[in-house]
Amino acid sequence: MSAQMEFGVDAGLVCSPQDAEAALTLPVVHERPVRVFGEAGLPGDGAQRPDWLAAEVPVAMVFNGVSHAVMMATPDQLEAFALGFALSEGILDRPEDCRGMELHTVDSGTAVLPPGVSAVEVRMDISVRCFERLKQRRRSLSGRTGCGVCGVESLAALDMTPERLPAKPWVPQVDVATVLRAFDVLRARQWVNAQAGSLHAAGWANLDGQLMLVCEDVGRHNALDKLIGALAHEGRLSEPGFVVLTSRGSHELVRKCARVGISALATISAPTATGVQLAELAGVRLWGLCRSPRAILYAAGA
């Protein structure tokens, strides 16, 4: 089964995200019986109850017929995921470089997966310029959940020297009160995580700290890519605002933000030293350990 989307300089999205995802018919969560122990009032041998677990499926990224990466992801907002991945990994320079996209489910037998585990193939038609550059990179990723640099062929291919973002006068407005305001409502917007309890979230907030968009995934990189793709599709990547993430501030998350021009990032956990270094190099404002009433500013930004 497939769902098709078409991009272009003027065309926009032909197939809506809702239509594309409905066509895939892959569940985001699965119900299964479990045995619970240790709760007050339960017998010593526990009690059987239904539980909900997040789905995690292989998603193959195919550009102009060439398979480039396989990532484990939550089967939701996959068109945004693919576009965001292509932009944040430097495969595309701008959303218009994607000429079209098709999503296909692959059954477990065809994909050589355990019974009942389907996969998704995202086939993207990209500009000749971007495809030629992609072929020259000769990069192939086999991604685990939350994997950042699997499959990179050499140290030079890590691309950890970002161009510095142009200074934006509104960046200082992303202050502690604004950041914590966004985090205060993020948990309530994690609807799938509330059911399954194992998903990361990436949110986009405006300069008032209002959370405008939230994307969820089992992988923190995937959640950010979904958010980037959704913003890119709506033409909002250049608007003032910042990203909030339910993860640590690792170098690859900072790098993804810098590559698409996002100037401010806040994470619920601490950053890594390399994440802070990349934020300073790129001019990204980086907050970490954002747990009300406290947050730490690790990099002031451009």
Phi and psi in degrees as GROMACS dihedral restraints (atoms count N, CA, C in turn):
[ dihedral_restraints ]
;  ai    aj    ak    al  type     phi  dphi    fc
    3     4     5     6     1  -138.3    20    10
    4     5     6     7     1   158.6    20    10
    6     7     8     9     1  -131.3    20    10
    7     8     9    10     1   139.4    20    10
    9    10    11    12     1  -118.4    20    10
   10    11    12    13     1   140.2    20    10
   12    13    14    15     1  -131.8    20    10
   13    14    15    16     1   144.6    20    10
   15    16    17    18     1  -123.0    20    10
   16    17    18    19     1   134.3    20    10
   18    19    20    21     1  -116.1    20    10
   19    20    21    22     1   157.4    20    10
   21    22    23    24     1  -172.4    20    10
   22    23    24    25     1   170.8    20    10
   24    25    26    27     1   -60.2    20    10
   25    26    27    28     1   -39.1    20    10
   27    28    29    30     1  -113.7    20    10
   28    29    30    31     1   -19.1    20    10
   30    31    32    33     1   -73.9    20    10
   31    32    33    34     1   -37.2    20    10
   33    34    35    36     1    73.2    20    10
   34    35    36    37     1  -158.9    20    10
   36    37    38    39     1   -92.9    20    10
   37    38    39    40     1   124.4    20    10
   39    40    41    42     1   -83.1    20    10
   40    41    42    43     1   -48.2    20    10
   42    43    44    45     1   -95.9    20    10
   43    44    45    46     1   125.9    20    10
   45    46    47    48     1   -69.6    20    10
   46    47    48    49     1   156.1    20    10
   48    49    50    51     1   -55.8    20    10
   49    50    51    52     1   -40.2    20    10
   51    52    53    54     1   -63.4    20    10
   52    53    54    55     1   -42.1    20    10
   54    55    56    57     1   -65.3    20    10
   55    56    57    58     1   -42.2    20    10
   57    58    59    60     1   -63.6    20    10
   58    59    60    61     1   -44.3    20    10
   60    61    62    63     1   -69.6    20    10
   61    62    63    64     1   -36.5    20    10
   63    64    65    66     1   -63.2    20    10
   64    65    66    67     1   -34.8    20    10
   66    67    68    69     1   -67.4    20    10
   67    68    69    70     1   -25.9    20    10
   69    70    71    72     1   -74.7    20    10
   70    71    72    73     1   -33.2    20    10
   72    73    74    75     1    53.4    20    10
   73    74    75    76     1    38.5    20    10
   75    76    77    78     1  -102.9    20    10
   76    77    78    79     1   129.7    20    10
   78    79    80    81     1   -69.2    20    10
   79    80    81    82     1   145.3    20    10
   81    82    83    84     1   -84.7    20    10
   82    83    84    85     1   -29.4    20    10
   84    85    86    87     1  -132.2    20    10
   85    86    87    88     1   156.7    20    10
   87    88    89    90     1  -124.2    20    10
   88    89    90    91     1   139.3    20    10
   90    91    92    93     1   -95.2    20    10
   91    92    93    94     1   138.0    20    10
   93    94    95    96     1  -153.3    20    10
   94    95    96    97     1   152.2    20    10
   96    97    98    99     1   -75.8    20    10
   97    98    99   100     1   141.7    20    10
   99   100   101   102     1  -134.4    20    10
  100   101   102   103     1   166.1    20    10
  102   103   104   105     1  -115.0    20    10
  103   104   105   106     1   122.5    20    10
  105   106   107   108     1  -101.3    20    10
  106   107   108   109     1   134.9    20    10
  108   109   110   111     1  -125.2    20    10
  109   110   111   112     1   153.6    20    10
  111   112   113   114     1    90.6    20    10
  112   113   114   115     1    -6.7    20    10
  114   115   116   117     1   -77.9    20    10
  115   116   117   118     1   149.8    20    10
  117   118   119   120     1   -59.0    20    10
  118   119   120   121     1   133.3    20    10
  120   121   122   123     1    89.0    20    10
  121   122   123   124     1    -8.1    20    10
  123   124   125   126     1   -84.6    20    10
  124   125   126   127     1   147.3    20    10
  126   127   128   129     1   -67.8    20    10
  127   128   129   130     1   165.3    20    10
  129   130   131   132     1   -60.6    20    10
  130   131   132   133     1   -29.9    20    10
  132   133   134   135     1   -91.0    20    10
  133   134   135   136     1    13.0    20    10
  135   136   137   138     1    78.3    20    10
  136   137   138   139     1  -172.8    20    10
  138   139   140   141     1  -142.5    20    10
  139   140   141   142     1   139.9    20    10
  141   142   143   144     1   -86.0    20    10
  142   143   144   145     1   134.2    20    10
  144   145   146   147     1  -142.6    20    10
  145   146   147   148     1   161.0    20    10
  147   148   149   150     1   -78.7    20    10
  148   149   150   151     1   147.8    20    10
  150   151   152   153     1  -138.4    20    10
  151   152   153   154     1   159.1    20    10
  153   154   155   156     1  -115.9    20    10
  154   155   156   157     1   130.3    20    10
  156   157   158   159     1  -120.3    20    10
  157   158   159   160     1   141.5    20    10
  159   160   161   162     1   -68.9    20    10
  160   161   162   163     1   138.0    20    10
  162   163   164   165     1   -73.6    20    10
  163   164   165   166     1   148.0    20    10
  165   166   167   168     1  -144.5    20    10
  166   167   168   169     1   110.6    20    10
  168   169   170   171     1  -126.4    20    10
  169   170   171   172     1   152.4    20    10
  171   172   173   174     1   -70.0    20    10
  172   173   174   175     1   133.8    20    10
  174   175   176   177     1  -122.2    20    10
  175   176   177   178     1   113.2    20    10
  177   178   179   180     1   -92.1    20    10
  178   179   180   181     1   127.0    20    10
  180   181   182   183     1   -95.9    20    10
  181   182   183   184     1   116.0    20    10
  183   184   185   186     1  -118.7    20    10
  184   185   186   187     1   121.2    20    10
  186   187   188   189     1  -112.8    20    10
  187   188   189   190     1   119.3    20    10
  189   190   191   192     1    50.1    20    10
  190   191   192   193     1    41.6    20    10
  192   193   194   195     1    85.1    20    10
  193   194   195   196     1    -3.5    20    10
  195   196   197   198     1  -108.2    20    10
  196   197   198   199     1   121.8    20    10
  198   199   200   201     1   -71.0    20    10
  199   200   201   202     1   129.0    20    10
  201   202   203   204     1  -113.8    20    10
  202   203   204   205     1   -38.4    20    10
  204   205   206   207     1  -153.0    20    10
  205   206   207   208     1   148.4    20    10
  207   208   209   210     1  -124.4    20    10
  208   209   210   211     1   117.7    20    10
  210   211   212   213     1  -117.6    20    10
  211   212   213   214     1   143.9    20    10
  213   214   215   216     1   -86.9    20    10
  214   215   216   217     1   125.6    20    10
  216   217   218   219     1  -149.9    20    10
  217   218   219   220     1   162.9    20    10
  219   220   221   222     1   -75.6    20    10
  220   221   222   223     1   128.4    20    10
  222   223   224   225     1   -76.4    20    10
  223   224   225   226     1    66.6    20    10
  225   226   227   228     1  -149.1    20    10
  226   227   228   229     1   141.2    20    10
  228   229   230   231     1    54.9    20    10
  229   230   231   232     1    40.2    20    10
  231   232   233   234     1   -72.6    20    10
  232   233   234   235     1   -26.8    20    10
  234   235   236   237     1   -69.0    20    10
  235   236   237   238     1   -38.5    20    10
  237   238   239   240     1   -67.0    20    10
  238   239   240   241     1   -39.5    20    10
  240   241   242   243     1   -58.1    20    10
  241   242   243   244     1   -48.0    20    10
  243   244   245   246     1   -64.9    20    10
  244   245   246   247     1   -44.0    20    10
  246   247   248   249     1   -65.5    20    10
  247   248   249   250     1   -44.7    20    10
  249   250   251   252     1   -63.5    20    10
  250   251   252   253     1   -40.7    20    10
  252   253   254   255     1   -60.4    20    10
  253   254   255   256     1   -46.7    20    10
  255   256   257   258     1   -63.1    20    10
  256   257   258   259     1   -36.8    20    10
  258   259   260   261     1   -75.4    20    10
  259   260   261   262     1   -46.4    20    10
  261   262   263   264     1   -73.6    20    10
  262   263   264   265     1   -19.1    20    10
  264   265   266   267     1   -93.3    20    10
  265   266   267   268     1     1.7    20    10
  267   268   269   270     1    76.6    20    10
  268   269   270   271     1    14.8    20    10
  270   271   272   273     1   -74.1    20    10
  271   272   273   274     1   -41.4    20    10
  273   274   275   276     1  -108.0    20    10
  274   275   276   277     1   147.2    20    10
  276   277   278   279     1   -88.6    20    10
  277   278   279   280     1   -29.5    20    10
  279   280   281   282     1  -154.8    20    10
  280   281   282   283     1   160.1    20    10
  282   283   284   285     1   -56.6    20    10
  283   284   285   286     1   -32.2    20    10
  285   286   287   288     1   -66.3    20    10
  286   287   288   289     1   -14.8    20    10
  288   289   290   291     1   -71.3    20    10
  289   290   291   292     1   -12.9    20    10
  291   292   293   294     1   -90.2    20    10
  292   293   294   295     1   115.3    20    10
  294   295   296   297     1   -89.3    20    10
  295   296   297   298     1   -20.4    20    10
  297   298   299   300     1  -179.4    20    10
  298   299   300   301     1   161.4    20    10
  300   301   302   303     1  -149.3    20    10
  301   302   303   304     1   137.2    20    10
  303   304   305   306     1  -127.7    20    10
  304   305   306   307     1   137.7    20    10
  306   307   308   309     1  -110.8    20    10
  307   308   309   310     1   129.3    20    10
  309   310   311   312     1  -128.4    20    10
  310   311   312   313     1   135.1    20    10
  312   313   314   315     1   -84.9    20    10
  313   314   315   316     1   145.0    20    10
  315   316   317   318     1  -123.8    20    10
  316   317   318   319     1   122.3    20    10
  318   319   320   321     1   -70.5    20    10
  319   320   321   322     1   163.8    20    10
  321   322   323   324     1   -61.6    20    10
  322   323   324   325     1   -35.5    20    10
  324   325   326   327     1   -66.1    20    10
  325   326   327   328     1   -45.1    20    10
  327   328   329   330     1   -66.5    20    10
  328   329   330   331     1   -38.8    20    10
  330   331   332   333     1   -84.7    20    10
  331   332   333   334     1    -2.5    20    10
  333   334   335   336     1    55.9    20    10
  334   335   336   337     1    54.2    20    10
  336   337   338   339     1  -118.7    20    10
  337   338   339   340     1   165.8    20    10
  339   340   341   342     1   -57.9    20    10
  340   341   342   343     1   150.9    20    10
  342   343   344   345     1   -53.3    20    10
  343   344   345   346     1   134.2    20    10
  345   346   347   348     1    87.1    20    10
  346   347   348   349     1    -5.1    20    10
  348   349   350   351     1  -102.9    20    10
  349   350   351   352     1   106.0    20    10
  351   352   353   354     1   -89.9    20    10
  352   353   354   355     1   168.6    20    10
  354   355   356   357     1  -128.6    20    10
  355   356   357   358     1   168.4    20    10
  357   358   359   360     1  -127.5    20    10
  358   359   360   361     1   136.2    20    10
  360   361   362   363     1  -113.7    20    10
  361   362   363   364     1   122.3    20    10
  363   364   365   366     1  -103.5    20    10
  364   365   366   367     1   114.3    20    10
  366   367   368   369     1  -103.8    20    10
  367   368   369   370     1   114.2    20    10
  369   370   371   372     1  -113.6    20    10
  370   371   372   373     1   132.4    20    10
  372   373   374   375     1   -96.3    20    10
  373   374   375   376     1   116.7    20    10
  375   376   377   378     1  -119.0    20    10
  376   377   378   379     1   166.0    20    10
  378   379   380   381     1   -62.6    20    10
  379   380   381   382     1   153.4    20    10
  381   382   383   384     1   -59.9    20    10
  382   383   384   385     1   -41.1    20    10
  384   385   386   387     1   -58.2    20    10
  385   386   387   388     1   -47.6    20    10
  387   388   389   390     1   -68.5    20    10
  388   389   390   391     1   -36.8    20    10
  390   391   392   393     1   -68.8    20    10
  391   392   393   394     1   -39.4    20    10
  393   394   395   396     1   -63.2    20    10
  394   395   396   397     1   -40.0    20    10
  396   397   398   399     1   -66.1    20    10
  397   398   399   400     1   -39.2    20    10
  399   400   401   402     1   -62.8    20    10
  400   401   402   403     1   -42.3    20    10
  402   403   404   405     1   -64.0    20    10
  403   404   405   406     1   -35.8    20    10
  405   406   407   408     1   -68.1    20    10
  406   407   408   409     1   -32.2    20    10
  408   409   410   411     1   -68.3    20    10
  409   410   411   412     1   -29.4    20    10
  411   412   413   414     1    49.4    20    10
  412   413   414   415     1    46.6    20    10
  414   415   416   417     1  -105.1    20    10
  415   416   417   418     1   132.3    20    10
  417   418   419   420     1  -131.4    20    10
  418   419   420   421     1   123.1    20    10
  420   421   422   423     1  -106.1    20    10
  421   422   423   424     1   137.8    20    10
  423   424   425   426     1  -118.8    20    10
  424   425   426   427     1    94.8    20    10
  426   427   428   429     1   -93.6    20    10
  427   428   429   430     1   129.8    20    10
  429   430   431   432     1   -84.2    20    10
  430   431   432   433     1   170.3    20    10
  432   433   434   435     1   -58.1    20    10
  433   434   435   436     1   127.0    20    10
  435   436   437   438     1    72.4    20    10
  436   437   438   439     1    15.7    20    10
  438   439   440   441     1   -80.7    20    10
  439   440   441   442     1   134.3    20    10
  441   442   443   444     1  -102.3    20    10
  442   443   444   445     1   -38.5    20    10
  444   445   446   447     1  -134.3    20    10
  445   446   447   448     1    21.1    20    10
  447   448   449   450     1   -58.4    20    10
  448   449   450   451     1   136.6    20    10
  450   451   452   453     1    87.6    20    10
  451   452   453   454     1    -4.5    20    10
  453   454   455   456     1   -65.6    20    10
  454   455   456   457     1   132.0    20    10
  456   457   458   459     1   -81.0    20    10
  457   458   459   460     1   -21.6    20    10
  459   460   461   462     1  -152.3    20    10
  460   461   462   463     1   164.9    20    10
  462   463   464   465     1   -62.3    20    10
  463   464   465   466     1   -35.7    20    10
  465   466   467   468     1   -64.3    20    10
  466   467   468   469     1   -26.6    20    10
  468   469   470   471     1   -75.9    20    10
  469   470   471   472     1    -6.6    20    10
  471   472   473   474     1   -65.5    20    10
  472   473   474   475     1   -27.3    20    10
  474   475   476   477     1    54.9    20    10
  475   476   477   478     1    59.9    20    10
  477   478   479   480     1  -106.7    20    10
  478   479   480   481     1    23.9    20    10
  480   481   482   483     1  -122.0    20    10
  481   482   483   484     1    82.2    20    10
  483   484   485   486     1   -73.7    20    10
  484   485   486   487     1   151.8    20    10
  486   487   488   489     1   -69.3    20    10
  487   488   489   490     1   144.7    20    10
  489   490   491   492     1   -74.9    20    10
  490   491   492   493     1   133.0    20    10
  492   493   494   495     1   -70.4    20    10
  493   494   495   496     1   147.4    20    10
  495   496   497   498     1   -64.6    20    10
  496   497   498   499     1   146.8    20    10
  498   499   500   501     1   -63.5    20    10
  499   500   501   502     1   138.1    20    10
  501   502   503   504     1  -123.6    20    10
  502   503   504   505     1   122.6    20    10
  504   505   506   507     1   -64.1    20    10
  505   506   507   508     1   -18.6    20    10
  507   508   509   510     1   -85.9    20    10
  508   509   510   511     1    -9.1    20    10
  510   511   512   513     1   -55.5    20    10
  511   512   513   514     1   -42.4    20    10
  513   514   515   516     1   -61.1    20    10
  514   515   516   517     1   -17.7    20    10
  516   517   518   519     1   -69.9    20    10
  517   518   519   520     1   -16.4    20    10
  519   520   521   522     1   -80.2    20    10
  520   521   522   523     1    74.6    20    10
  522   523   524   525     1   -99.9    20    10
  523   524   525   526     1  -177.5    20    10
  525   526   527   528     1   -62.0    20    10
  526   527   528   529     1   -41.8    20    10
  528   529   530   531     1   -64.8    20    10
  529   530   531   532     1   -40.1    20    10
  531   532   533   534     1   -66.6    20    10
  532   533   534   535     1   -44.5    20    10
  534   535   536   537     1   -63.0    20    10
  535   536   537   538     1   -46.8    20    10
  537   538   539   540     1   -68.0    20    10
  538   539   540   541     1   -29.3    20    10
  540   541   542   543     1   -62.3    20    10
  541   542   543   544     1   -40.8    20    10
  543   544   545   546     1   -68.3    20    10
  544   545   546   547     1   -43.1    20    10
  546   547   548   549     1   -66.6    20    10
  547   548   549   550     1   -29.3    20    10
  549   550   551   552     1   -62.1    20    10
  550   551   552   553     1   -27.1    20    10
  552   553   554   555     1  -108.3    20    10
  553   554   555   556     1    -5.1    20    10
  555   556   557   558     1   -62.9    20    10
  556   557   558   559     1   -44.5    20    10
  558   559   560   561     1   -58.2    20    10
  559   560   561   562     1   -39.9    20    10
  561   562   563   564     1   -68.1    20    10
  562   563   564   565     1   -19.3    20    10
  564   565   566   567     1   -93.3    20    10
  565   566   567   568     1    -0.7    20    10
  567   568   569   570     1   -90.9    20    10
  568   569   570   571     1    76.9    20    10
  570   571   572   573     1   -69.9    20    10
  571   572   573   574     1   -40.9    20    10
  573   574   575   576     1   -71.9    20    10
  574   575   576   577     1   -39.4    20    10
  576   577   578   579     1   -63.0    20    10
  577   578   579   580     1   -34.1    20    10
  579   580   581   582     1   -61.4    20    10
  580   581   582   583     1   -29.0    20    10
  582   583   584   585     1   -88.6    20    10
  583   584   585   586     1   -40.9    20    10
  585   586   587   588     1  -106.7    20    10
  586   587   588   589     1   -25.1    20    10
  588   589   590   591     1    73.9    20    10
  589   590   591   592     1    18.8    20    10
  591   592   593   594     1  -138.6    20    10
  592   593   594   595     1    20.7    20    10
  594   595   596   597     1  -110.6    20    10
  595   596   597   598     1   146.1    20    10
  597   598   599   600     1   -86.6    20    10
  598   599   600   601     1   163.0    20    10
  600   601   602   603     1  -134.1    20    10
  601   602   603   604     1   144.5    20    10
  603   604   605   606     1  -124.3    20    10
  604   605   606   607     1   126.9    20    10
  606   607   608   609     1  -122.3    20    10
  607   608   609   610     1   154.7    20    10
  609   610   611   612     1  -114.6    20    10
  610   611   612   613     1   124.6    20    10
  612   613   614   615     1  -120.9    20    10
  613   614   615   616     1   149.3    20    10
  615   616   617   618     1   -86.9    20    10
  616   617   618   619     1  -175.4    20    10
  618   619   620   621     1   -74.3    20    10
  619   620   621   622     1    -5.4    20    10
  621   622   623   624     1   -93.1    20    10
  622   623   624   625     1    -0.7    20    10
  624   625   626   627     1    80.5    20    10
  625   626   627   628     1    12.4    20    10
  627   628   629   630     1   -81.1    20    10
  628   629   630   631     1   130.0    20    10
  630   631   632   633     1   -81.7    20    10
  631   632   633   634     1   115.1    20    10
  633   634   635   636     1   -94.4    20    10
  634   635   636   637     1   -27.3    20    10
  636   637   638   639     1  -156.5    20    10
  637   638   639   640     1   139.7    20    10
  639   640   641   642     1  -134.7    20    10
  640   641   642   643     1   133.9    20    10
  642   643   644   645     1  -124.0    20    10
  643   644   645   646     1   143.2    20    10
  645   646   647   648     1  -122.3    20    10
  646   647   648   649     1   149.6    20    10
  648   649   650   651     1  -165.9    20    10
  649   650   651   652     1   158.9    20    10
  651   652   653   654     1   -67.0    20    10
  652   653   654   655     1   -21.4    20    10
  654   655   656   657     1  -110.0    20    10
  655   656   657   658     1   137.0    20    10
  657   658   659   660     1   -67.8    20    10
  658   659   660   661     1   -36.2    20    10
  660   661   662   663     1   -64.6    20    10
  661   662   663   664     1   -40.4    20    10
  663   664   665   666     1   -64.2    20    10
  664   665   666   667     1   -42.2    20    10
  666   667   668   669     1   -60.2    20    10
  667   668   669   670     1   -42.1    20    10
  669   670   671   672     1   -66.3    20    10
  670   671   672   673     1   -42.2    20    10
  672   673   674   675     1   -61.9    20    10
  673   674   675   676     1   -39.8    20    10
  675   676   677   678     1   -60.7    20    10
  676   677   678   679     1   -42.4    20    10
  678   679   680   681     1   -64.4    20    10
  679   680   681   682     1   -45.4    20    10
  681   682   683   684     1   -60.1    20    10
  682   683   684   685     1   -44.1    20    10
  684   685   686   687     1   -63.5    20    10
  685   686   687   688     1   -41.1    20    10
  687   688   689   690     1   -65.2    20    10
  688   689   690   691     1   -42.1    20    10
  690   691   692   693     1   -65.6    20    10
  691   692   693   694     1   -40.8    20    10
  693   694   695   696     1   -64.4    20    10
  694   695   696   697     1   -41.9    20    10
  696   697   698   699     1   -61.4    20    10
  697   698   699   700     1   -35.3    20    10
  699   700   701   702     1   -88.5    20    10
  700   701   702   703     1    -0.1    20    10
  702   703   704   705     1    69.5    20    10
  703   704   705   706     1    33.3    20    10
  705   706   707   708     1  -112.9    20    10
  706   707   708   709     1     7.2    20    10
  708   709   710   711     1   -64.2    20    10
  709   710   711   712     1   -27.2    20    10
  711   712   713   714     1   -92.4    20    10
  712   713   714   715     1    -0.9    20    10
  714   715   716   717     1   -79.8    20    10
  715   716   717   718     1   154.0    20    10
  717   718   719   720     1   -62.0    20    10
  718   719   720   721     1   136.0    20    10
  720   721   722   723     1   162.9    20    10
  721   722   723   724     1  -178.9    20    10
  723   724   725   726     1  -148.5    20    10
  724   725   726   727     1   161.1    20    10
  726   727   728   729     1   -98.9    20    10
  727   728   729   730     1   138.7    20    10
  729   730   731   732     1  -117.0    20    10
  730   731   732   733     1   138.9    20    10
  732   733   734   735     1  -134.3    20    10
  733   734   735   736     1   140.1    20    10
  735   736   737   738     1   -89.2    20    10
  736   737   738   739     1    59.6    20    10
  738   739   740   741     1  -157.0    20    10
  739   740   741   742     1  -177.2    20    10
  741   742   743   744     1   -80.1    20    10
  742   743   744   745     1   163.7    20    10
  744   745   746   747     1   -92.0    20    10
  745   746   747   748     1    75.6    20    10
  747   748   749   750     1   -82.5    20    10
  748   749   750   751     1   164.2    20    10
  750   751   752   753     1   -60.8    20    10
  751   752   753   754     1   -37.6    20    10
  753   754   755   756     1   -71.7    20    10
  754   755   756   757     1   -29.4    20    10
  756   757   758   759     1   -70.3    20    10
  757   758   759   760     1   -41.9    20    10
  759   760   761   762     1   -61.9    20    10
  760   761   762   763     1   -42.1    20    10
  762   763   764   765     1   -64.1    20    10
  763   764   765   766     1   -41.8    20    10
  765   766   767   768     1   -61.0    20    10
  766   767   768   769     1   -44.8    20    10
  768   769   770   771     1   -61.4    20    10
  769   770   771   772     1   -46.2    20    10
  771   772   773   774     1   -63.3    20    10
  772   773   774   775     1   -38.1    20    10
  774   775   776   777     1   -64.7    20    10
  775   776   777   778     1   -31.0    20    10
  777   778   779   780     1  -102.0    20    10
  778   779   780   781     1     7.5    20    10
  780   781   782   783     1    89.0    20    10
  781   782   783   784     1    13.5    20    10
  783   784   785   786     1   -81.3    20    10
  784   785   786   787     1   124.2    20    10
  786   787   788   789     1   -98.4    20    10
  787   788   789   790     1    -5.0    20    10
  789   790   791   792     1  -146.5    20    10
  790   791   792   793     1   136.9    20    10
  792   793   794   795     1  -141.4    20    10
  793   794   795   796     1   136.5    20    10
  795   796   797   798     1  -132.2    20    10
  796   797   798   799     1   134.2    20    10
  798   799   800   801     1  -124.1    20    10
  799   800   801   802     1   151.3    20    10
  801   802   803   804     1   -75.7    20    10
  802   803   804   805     1   -26.3    20    10
  804   805   806   807     1  -107.0    20    10
  805   806   807   808     1   179.1    20    10
  807   808   809   810     1   -72.9    20    10
  808   809   810   811     1   154.8    20    10
  810   811   812   813     1   -84.0    20    10
  811   812   813   814     1   168.0    20    10
  813   814   815   816     1   -89.2    20    10
  814   815   816   817     1   163.5    20    10
  816   817   818   819     1   -61.1    20    10
  817   818   819   820     1   -39.3    20    10
  819   820   821   822     1   -69.5    20    10
  820   821   822   823     1   -34.3    20    10
  822   823   824   825     1   -61.3    20    10
  823   824   825   826     1   -42.3    20    10
  825   826   827   828     1   -66.4    20    10
  826   827   828   829     1   -41.1    20    10
  828   829   830   831     1   -62.3    20    10
  829   830   831   832     1   -43.5    20    10
  831   832   833   834     1   -65.9    20    10
  832   833   834   835     1   -37.2    20    10
  834   835   836   837     1   -62.2    20    10
  835   836   837   838     1   -40.9    20    10
  837   838   839   840     1   -66.6    20    10
  838   839   840   841     1   -40.5    20    10
  840   841   842   843     1   -65.3    20    10
  841   842   843   844     1   -40.6    20    10
  843   844   845   846     1   -85.9    20    10
  844   845   846   847     1   -13.5    20    10
  846   847   848   849     1    77.7    20    10
  847   848   849   850     1    29.7    20    10
  849   850   851   852     1   -92.0    20    10
  850   851   852   853     1   130.4    20    10
  852   853   854   855     1   -76.6    20    10
  853   854   855   856     1   121.6    20    10
  855   856   857   858     1  -124.1    20    10
  856   857   858   859     1   116.8    20    10
  858   859   860   861     1  -103.9    20    10
  859   860   861   862     1   146.8    20    10
  861   862   863   864     1  -142.1    20    10
  862   863   864   865     1   169.2    20    10
  864   865   866   867     1    50.4    20    10
  865   866   867   868     1    48.3    20    10
  867   868   869   870     1   -84.4    20    10
  868   869   870   871     1    85.7    20    10
  870   871   872   873     1  -131.7    20    10
  871   872   873   874     1   106.1    20    10
  873   874   875   876     1   -50.3    20    10
  874   875   876   877     1   135.5    20    10
  876   877   878   879     1   -95.4    20    10
  877   878   879   880     1    21.1    20    10
  879   880   881   882     1  -121.0    20    10
  880   881   882   883     1   143.9    20    10
  882   883   884   885     1  -154.4    20    10
  883   884   885   886     1   155.8    20    10
  885   886   887   888     1  -121.3    20    10
  886   887   888   889     1   128.8    20    10
  888   889   890   891     1   -90.9    20    10
  889   890   891   892     1   112.4    20    10
  891   892   893   894     1   -94.1    20    10
  892   893   894   895     1   -29.8    20    10
  894   895   896   897     1  -143.5    20    10
  895   896   897   898     1   130.7    20    10
  897   898   899   900     1   -76.6    20    10
  898   899   900   901     1   -23.5    20    10
  900   901   902   903     1    86.8    20    10
  901   902   903   904     1   170.4    20    10
